[in-house]
Amino acid sequence: MLADEYAAEPKNLRISKILRDRILSHEYDDTGSLPPELTLMEEFRVSRHTVRAALQKLVSDGLIDRKRGSGTTIIKRGPAEATWSAGSLDVMISKSYDSELISADYVAAREYPEIAQSMGIAPDKTLFRLITIMRNDGQPIIHSTLLSLEDHARRIPKEIIGKGFFVNQVEEFAGIRAIRARQVTSAIIPPFDAAAKLELLPGQPALLLNRSFYSAEGNVLHHVIMVVRPDTHPQIVNFYRQDEMQRRF
């Protein structure tokens, strides 16, 4: 039977979340694989089509591998560490600068209408918001506002939120993997609150970095708004030819 926790969602998504929870809690570690489709059909009382749709979601999330003749195997996972082919400002800062948690809360999606729409979230729903300040030798460098789905944040232990890269924490504790990111950079006169925390003078411009993280299906999982002091650190992005990148990495 399907758990009441996911009762409001389509059956295939409910099943995929239940199986994901079991995988992440190591319920299938003894066999290293999921039960056969017929067993899942009987357990959840659904059609083969629904079971296959649920399993395909887990394939897209990088949790399982399906091959004809060998069944559905669980992909072994170490600590989540994302490796990106383009190194950028926040990647360097996260390795060498201190991060100060300002707030972690839940806000109405209507406060960020464009971002909520890109995530497929209705205005009356809730987003998770994480605000941090990056510092170098005590000097503020970046004011970062991360927005994500409420369900993602609730799966991460409260005591570690703000103490690591949230995107990797979601992968580790929720099993939801971001496979690519898109960043748009522009200039901005920052809002008063961000300017004050970055110790900028009134009217002083800053860099604005909008970065979206995407799932394998092309859905936006997280969005980060970074206001950056342009006088303290350059933005460096390395580009590689695809064949050269594959050879190196």
Secondary structure, DSSP 8 states (H G I E B T S, - for coil): ---GGGTTS-HHHHHHHHHHHHHHTTTTTTTTB---HHHHHHHHT--HHHHHHHHHHHHHTTSEEEETTTEEEE----S-----SS--HHHHHHHHSEEEEEEEEEEEGGGSHHHHHHHT--TTSEEEEEEEEEEETTEEEEEEEEEEEHHHHHTS-GGGTTSS-HHHHHHHHH-----EEEEEEEEE---HHHHHHTT--TT--EEEEEEEEE-TTS-EEEEEEEEE-TTT---------HHHHHHH-
